[in-house]
Amino acid sequence: MTFTDDTAYALRGAAGLANTLPGDGADRLTTVEALDAFVAAWRWTGSRTHDDTEVQQVRALRPTIRRLWTADEATVVEQVNRLLEQAAAVPRLVNHDGWGWHLHATPPEAPLATRMAVEAAMALVDVVRAGALDRLGQCAADDCDNLVVDLSRNRSRRYCESGCGNRAAVAAYRARRRSR
């Protein structure tokens, strides 16, 4: 199953947002500047307030996304519906910034955290409809709890984008060398 580009990007962005607070407690989203960098990196559009309230609203969204990533289907459906209802989401086709036609379900002046929540919810709608919740998970590295989106053809992605896969491969290689 391949998802549309905007769905795949929204899933990776939602995981990226949740991963700004990894299990080691090193929060990477504590300032307006850090949020600005995150928003720029993930190409979020729409209005911004650029203040501490906005940072706190976005930070508060992370646990919700993390729970969605690891929940069963019934819970995901319930939570996605709740997010869409709370935002009074009304899907509309838009075409901006070279993305071609895609869906937005909030107006550009909605708060950033609301737009992020609805974007994640809309992407999860596609995941649920495709019966592909198994494509969402946590990094297989013992010392990492980052979220992972497996968009590979053979459903083989096990590690996050923080280098855990490389570290695991090097550790396995060294273990094989020691055992010889």
C-alpha positions in Angstrom: 0.0 0.0 0.0 1.4 3.4 -1.0 -0.1 6.5 0.5 -0.5 9.8 -1.4 2.5 12.1 -0.9 0.6 14.4 1.4 -0.5 11.6 3.6 3.0 10.1 3.8 4.5 13.5 4.6 1.8 14.2 7.2 2.6 10.8 8.9 6.3 11.5 8.9 5.7 15.0 10.2 3.4 13.8 13.0 6.1 11.2 14.0 8.7 14.0 13.8 6.6 16.2 16.1 6.2 13.4 18.7 9.9 12.6 18.4 10.8 16.1 19.6 10.2 14.6 23.1 12.1 11.3 23.1 12.1 9.0 26.1 15.4 10.4 27.3 13.6 13.6 28.3 15.7 15.8 26.0 12.9 18.0 24.8 13.8 19.6 21.5 10.8 21.9 21.3 11.0 24.3 24.2 11.3 27.7 22.5 9.6 29.8 19.9 12.8 29.5 17.8 12.8 25.7 18.1 9.2 25.6 16.9 10.0 28.0 14.1 12.7 25.7 12.9 10.4 22.7 13.2 7.7 24.4 11.3 10.1 25.5 8.6 11.7 22.1 8.3 8.3 20.4 7.8 6.9 23.3 5.6 3.9 24.1 7.7 1.7 26.8 6.2 -0.9 29.1 7.7 -0.9 31.8 10.3 1.4 31.7 13.4 1.5 33.7 16.6 5.2 33.0 17.3 4.7 33.1 21.1 5.1 30.8 24.1 1.4 29.9 24.1 1.7 28.5 20.6 4.8 26.5 21.7 2.9 25.1 24.7 -0.1 24.1 22.5 2.1 22.3 20.0 4.0 20.6 22.9 0.7 19.4 24.4 -0.2 17.7 21.2 2.8 15.3 21.3 1.4 12.8 23.8 -1.8 12.5 21.8 0.1 11.7 18.6 2.3 9.2 20.5 -0.8 7.4 21.9 -2.3 7.2 18.4 0.8 5.6 17.0 0.6 2.7 19.4 -3.1 2.2 19.9 -5.4 -0.4 18.6 -7.7 0.4 15.7 -10.8 1.1 17.7 -8.9 3.6 19.9 -7.3 5.3 16.9 -10.7 5.7 15.2 -12.2 7.1 18.4 -9.4 9.6 18.9 -9.1 10.6 15.2 -12.9 11.3 15.2 -12.5 13.3 18.4 -9.7 15.4 17.0 -11.6 16.1 13.8 -14.7 17.0 15.8 -12.9 19.3 18.2 -11.4 21.2 15.3 -14.7 21.3 13.4 -12.7 20.0 10.5 -14.2 20.6 7.0 -12.0 19.1 4.3 -11.3 21.2 1.3 -9.0 20.8 -1.7 -6.1 23.2 -1.9 -3.1 23.7 -4.2 -0.1 25.6 -2.8 3.7 25.5 -2.6 4.1 22.9 -5.3 2.1 20.2 -3.6 -0.6 19.9 -6.2 -4.1 19.3 -5.1 -4.4 17.9 -1.6 -6.7 18.2 1.4 -6.7 20.7 4.2 -9.4 20.3 6.9 -8.8 23.6 8.8 -8.5 27.2 7.6 -5.0 28.6 7.4 -5.9 31.0 10.3 -6.6 28.1 12.7 -4.0 27.7 15.5 -0.9 25.8 14.5 -1.5 23.0 17.0 -5.1 22.5 15.7 -3.8 22.4 12.1 -1.1 19.9 13.2 -3.6 17.7 15.0 -6.1 17.7 12.1 -3.3 17.0 9.6 -2.2 14.0 11.6 -5.8 12.8 12.0 -6.5 13.1 8.3 -3.4 11.1 7.5 -4.5 8.5 10.1 -7.9 8.3 8.4 -6.0 7.0 5.3 -4.0 4.5 7.4 -7.1 3.1 9.1 -9.0 2.9 5.8 -6.1 1.0 4.2 -5.9 -1.4 7.2 -2.3 -0.3 7.6 -1.9 0.6 11.3 1.0 -1.9 11.4 3.0 0.7 9.4 3.1 2.8 12.6 5.3 1.8 15.5 8.2 2.5 17.8 11.9 2.3 17.0 13.2 -1.3 17.5 16.4 0.0 19.2 16.5 -0.9 22.9 17.5 2.6 23.9 15.0 4.6 21.7 11.3 5.1 21.8 11.0 7.3 18.8 8.0 6.8 16.5 8.5 5.2 13.1 6.4 5.3 9.9 7.1 2.3 7.7 6.5 3.4 4.1 8.7 0.7 2.7 7.3 -1.6 0.0 8.1 -4.8 2.0 7.1 -3.4 5.5 10.6 -3.9 6.8 11.3 -0.5 8.5 12.1 -1.1 12.1 14.2 1.9 13.1 13.6 5.6 13.4 15.5 8.3 11.4 17.9 9.1 14.2 20.6 6.7 13.2 19.4 3.8 15.3 19.4 1.4 12.3 23.0 2.2 11.6 24.0 1.7 15.2 22.2 -1.6 15.3 23.9 -2.8 12.1 27.3 -1.8 13.5 26.7 -3.5 16.8 25.6 -6.7 15.0 28.6 -6.6 12.8 30.9 -6.1 15.7 29.2 -9.0 17.6 29.6 -11.3 14.6 33.3 -10.3 14.4 33.8 -11.0 18.1 32.2 -14.4 17.8 34.6 -15.6 15.1 
